[in-house]
């Protein structure tokens, strides 16, 4: 093979191609494993419970489904619930309703440390913002913040949709 006025031996071209293919395969495999690890459910810190919330919108029937899962720091299921909401089509509002339903279920159970995860960045930002929300859902956000104050320690984090893992396991 001749390239840029150089004559390359076929064995060198084949060996170089095989080497590049192996490097590509190794990198692709590594990236896939890292992505899976980054997008998988992880337990909360020791002593915390983790509340994952999620929603699904069914616009054609003007309904939404919401789900909440509470797990301990070993990943053991503590509680799970789901509910249908009517006439709600905004995914952020439904995610907020899922959080409210979950908090209403657990707030009086005596848990002191809670990690909340949602794949709704808007919700996470609003809950972590100390200012009153000016959004359409401001009253619901204020109620969620009020319920979160029942816990001694609370963290609200954004998680990639694949890492929310409500029904996984």
C-alpha positions as CSV (number, residue, x, y, z in Angstrom):
1,X,0.0,0.0,0.0
2,X,1.3,3.4,-0.9
3,X,0.4,6.4,1.2
4,X,1.8,9.9,1.1
5,X,4.6,8.7,-1.1
6,X,5.4,6.0,1.4
7,X,5.3,2.3,0.6
8,X,3.8,0.4,3.5
9,X,4.0,-3.3,4.0
10,X,0.7,-5.1,4.0
11,X,1.5,-6.7,7.4
12,X,2.1,-3.3,9.0
13,X,-1.2,-2.0,7.6
14,X,-3.1,-5.0,8.9
15,X,-1.4,-4.9,12.3
16,X,-2.0,-1.2,12.6
17,X,-5.7,-1.6,11.6
18,X,-6.2,-4.4,14.1
19,X,-4.5,-2.4,16.9
20,X,-6.8,0.6,16.1
21,X,-9.9,-1.6,16.1
22,X,-8.9,-3.1,19.5
23,X,-8.4,0.4,20.9
24,X,-11.8,1.5,19.5
25,X,-13.5,-1.5,20.9
26,X,-11.9,-1.1,24.4
27,X,-12.9,2.6,24.5
28,X,-16.4,1.9,23.4
29,X,-16.8,-0.8,26.0
30,X,-15.4,1.4,28.7
31,X,-17.6,4.3,27.8
32,X,-20.7,2.0,27.8
33,X,-19.8,0.6,31.2
34,X,-19.2,4.1,32.6
35,X,-22.5,5.3,31.2
36,X,-24.4,2.4,32.7
37,X,-22.7,3.0,36.1
38,X,-23.5,6.7,35.9
39,X,-27.1,5.9,35.0
40,X,-27.9,3.3,37.6
41,X,-29.6,3.6,40.9
42,X,-27.2,4.2,43.8
43,X,-28.0,3.9,47.5
44,X,-28.2,7.0,49.6
45,X,-25.5,7.8,52.2
46,X,-25.5,5.8,55.4
47,X,-28.5,6.6,57.6
48,X,-30.5,8.2,54.8
49,X,-33.5,7.0,53.0
50,X,-33.9,7.8,49.3
51,X,-37.2,8.9,47.7
52,X,-37.3,8.5,43.9
53,X,-40.2,10.1,42.1
54,X,-41.3,9.8,38.5
55,X,-44.2,10.4,36.2
56,X,-45.7,9.3,32.9
57,X,-48.1,11.4,30.8
58,X,-50.9,9.9,28.8
59,X,-52.0,12.9,26.8
60,X,-54.5,11.0,24.6
61,X,-56.7,10.2,27.7
62,X,-55.7,13.4,29.7
63,X,-54.3,11.3,32.5
64,X,-50.9,10.9,34.2
65,X,-49.3,8.3,36.3
66,X,-47.0,9.0,39.1
67,X,-44.8,6.8,41.2
68,X,-42.7,7.0,44.3
69,X,-40.2,4.5,45.8
70,X,-38.5,4.8,49.1
71,X,-35.4,2.7,49.8
72,X,-32.9,2.5,52.6
73,X,-29.1,2.9,52.4
74,X,-28.8,-0.8,51.6
75,X,-31.2,-0.5,48.7
76,X,-34.0,-2.4,50.5
77,X,-37.5,-1.3,49.5
78,X,-39.2,0.5,52.3
79,X,-42.3,1.7,50.4
80,X,-43.6,2.1,46.9
81,X,-46.8,3.8,45.6
82,X,-48.4,4.8,42.4
83,X,-51.4,6.9,41.5
84,X,-53.3,8.1,38.5
85,X,-53.9,11.9,38.2
86,X,-56.6,13.3,36.0
87,X,-56.5,16.4,33.9
88,X,-52.8,17.1,34.5
89,X,-50.6,17.2,31.4
90,X,-47.5,19.2,32.4
91,X,-44.7,16.7,33.2
92,X,-43.1,19.1,35.8
93,X,-46.4,19.4,37.6
94,X,-46.9,15.7,37.7
95,X,-43.4,15.1,39.0
96,X,-44.1,17.6,41.7
97,X,-47.4,15.8,42.6
98,X,-45.5,12.6,42.8
99,X,-43.1,14.2,45.3
100,X,-46.0,15.6,47.3
101,X,-47.7,12.2,47.4
102,X,-44.5,10.5,48.5
103,X,-43.8,13.1,51.2
104,X,-47.3,13.0,52.5
105,X,-47.0,9.2,52.9
106,X,-43.6,9.3,54.8
107,X,-43.5,12.6,56.6
108,X,-45.0,11.2,59.8
109,X,-43.1,7.9,59.9
110,X,-40.3,9.3,62.0
111,X,-37.5,9.2,59.4
112,X,-34.9,11.9,60.0
113,X,-32.6,11.9,56.9
114,X,-34.0,12.0,53.4
115,X,-32.4,12.1,49.9
116,X,-34.9,13.0,47.2
117,X,-34.0,12.3,43.5
118,X,-35.9,13.4,40.5
119,X,-35.1,13.5,36.8
120,X,-37.0,16.9,36.6
121,X,-34.3,19.6,36.7
122,X,-36.9,22.3,37.1
123,X,-38.3,20.7,40.2
124,X,-34.9,20.1,41.8
125,X,-33.9,23.7,41.2
126,X,-37.1,25.1,42.6
127,X,-36.8,22.9,45.7
128,X,-33.2,23.9,46.3
129,X,-34.0,27.6,45.8
130,X,-34.5,29.5,49.0
131,X,-36.7,32.1,47.3
132,X,-40.5,31.6,46.8
133,X,-41.3,30.1,43.5
134,X,-42.9,32.4,40.9
135,X,-43.9,29.4,38.7
136,X,-47.4,28.3,38.0
137,X,-46.8,25.5,40.5
138,X,-45.5,27.9,43.2
139,X,-48.1,26.9,45.8
140,X,-47.3,23.2,45.3
141,X,-43.6,23.8,45.5
142,X,-44.2,25.8,48.8
143,X,-46.1,22.8,50.2
144,X,-43.3,20.4,49.2
145,X,-40.7,22.6,50.9
146,X,-42.9,22.7,54.0
147,X,-43.1,18.9,54.1
148,X,-39.3,18.6,53.6
149,X,-38.8,20.7,56.7
150,X,-40.1,17.8,58.8
151,X,-36.8,16.0,58.2
152,X,-33.6,16.9,60.1
153,X,-31.4,16.5,57.0
154,X,-32.7,16.7,53.4
155,X,-30.9,16.6,50.0
156,X,-32.7,17.1,46.7
157,X,-30.7,16.0,43.7
158,X,-31.2,15.7,40.0
159,X,-30.6,12.3,38.5
160,X,-30.5,11.2,34.9
161,X,-33.7,9.6,33.8
162,X,-32.0,6.2,33.5
163,X,-30.7,6.5,37.0
164,X,-34.0,7.2,38.6
165,X,-34.7,3.5,38.7
166,X,-38.2,3.6,40.1
167,X,-39.2,0.1,39.0
168,X,-35.8,-1.4,38.5
169,X,-34.9,-4.4,40.8
